């Protein structure tokens, strides 16, 4: 099985390399790993994140350990360019790298350079050679905010190698009890249900949200619909609302903000109805007059929800929805597409009637009408969303206390 794993890793590299000739993200993935040099250090704390979402998820633990153990350097690795390119200069780390391809040689070289005293992975990503190298060197390896599902390879008859990868983990901090039971079923008992650190992150953000005067001016006292992390299918749906709700303002914060993607989005909107966020400082006075604001930068979405009245979270018509908790922490009802089964918090919000999944425009409009025409239902929904987040904070404290006492 390890031979097949090695072949698969190299085939994956070849596929990305071929894609790099015509895809920008693939090119960054290849070039970033080809050109990076590791700066030697000792007794570092290594955090690995798949992408930007996992960074925000694990950030509370990173911040706490950095505060409590200031003598240790913090090393961050990312698998995806969407995480690395945004956070490569973060002040929370002493060095930020792309995670090298998972080979025995790369793992040895990386460990030789950063000499970690402990390693922390967030939610998922399981790499055989990096995990086994940690075990060989006696480096504690923790998985935080982990969540498992029965259909994953670890729990299949052919998942022996992947179960071995899990055996290299020192301790699992899990989101829910079903995940703990799944691990127990394959003989892994070094685990505890601590919750999801995203709740700590989004709650802290909601309590100390950065004020954005330009967005306040844009809202201009009107009701605001915030569509966050949207893809094209999401945007086509939400764009239909712009003319149907003339008294509302709309914010689109696309998942991809390349100029061509923004231009495609503007093509869905009424002429002269929109302004880009980057234009607000050069075209003062336009914000209040415009009906649609398009966010063409990264990093302010979580603060935008404080101005919203209803939130739509993108991704549900593709690989899966994005972060619903950022909006829920501000007490916003959240709407999203049908692909949310892998996201526990989304299912919880649906069960509470604080979140709503839709399949088409008709269902979207139906939910909005229910929320806007029944003030009692709307207020109840908002309260449920905010309370749900507040009741699930605390994972960070539990995780940090365990790691520091181990």
C-alpha positions, 0 to 999 in steps of 0.5 A: 500500500505504501508503494501505491501511496508513493506512486499516487503522490508523484502522479498528483505532482505531475498533474499539478505540474501540467496544470501549472501551464494554464492555471494560476493556482497550480503555477503558484503551487509548483513555483512556491515549493520550487523556490522556497528555502527553510531558515533553520531554527530550534524548538519551534511550534509547527502549525499546518493548515490546508488553506485559509479557512483552516488557518482561521479555524486554528488561529485561536490555538496559535495565538494562545500558544504564541502568547503563553510560550513566547520563547518558541518560534512559530512555523506555519505551512500551507498546502494551498496557495489560497492560504499561503499567498494571503498569509505569507507575511502574517505577524503570527509566524516567524516563517511561513512555507508551502508544505513540501510534497510528502516524500521521505526525503522532504519530510527529513529535510523539513524536520532537520530545518525547523526542529519542531518541539510539537506539531499541530494540524487543523481539521484534516490533511494526513501525510504519511511521511510527515506524520511518521517523521514526527513519530520517529523524532518523538515530536508530539503531533496533535490534530485539532477540530478534527471531524470524521465520517463513516465514508472516509477511507480510514474506516474502509477495509482497504484503508490500512495505510490511512489507519496507520497514518492516524496511529502516528497522531499523539492526540485527537481533539474532535468536534463531536462524539460520532467522530470519537466513536468512529476512531474508537471503532478502529482502535484509536482511543487517544482522543477527546471531544473538545469542540470546534475552535472556529466558534472561538474565532468567530465569536471573538471577531463578532465581539471586536468587529472592525468598523468599516465606515465605507460599508456603513455609508453604503448601507445607509440605513437600509436592509442589507443582504450579504452574499459571502464566498460566492461562486458563479451559481450562487451569484446568479441566484442572488443577482435575481434578488437585486431587482426584486427587492428594490428597498434592499442593499446587496454585498457580494464577496466572491470567493475568487476576486480576479478581474475576469471573475468580477467582470462576470459578476457585474454582467449579472447585475443591472447597469450602474447598480454596483460599485467595487470596494476598491473604488470607494476611496476614489469615488466618494459619495457614490457608496450610499447611492449604489445598490450593490457593493462588490468586495474585490479584496480579501480579509474583510468578509468576517467584518462585513456581516456586522452590517447585514440583515440576512446572509447567503453563504456560497459553495453549496452548489459546488464542493461544499459551503464556506463558513456559516459561523462568521455570519451566525456569530452576528445573529444573521440568518444564513442561507446556503445551497444543498451541499452542506452534509459534511459541515456539522455546524450547518446541519445544526443551524438548519435543525434550529431553523437558524440556517436554511438550505435551498435548491433554486431561486424559488426556495431562496425567495420563499425563505427571504419572504418568510424572514422579512414578512414575519418579524417574530420569526426573523428575530427568533432566527437571529437569536438562535443563530447567535446563541448557537455560536456562543454556546459552543465556544471554549475549545481553544482553552481545552486544547491549549491546557492539554498541550501545555500540561502534556 
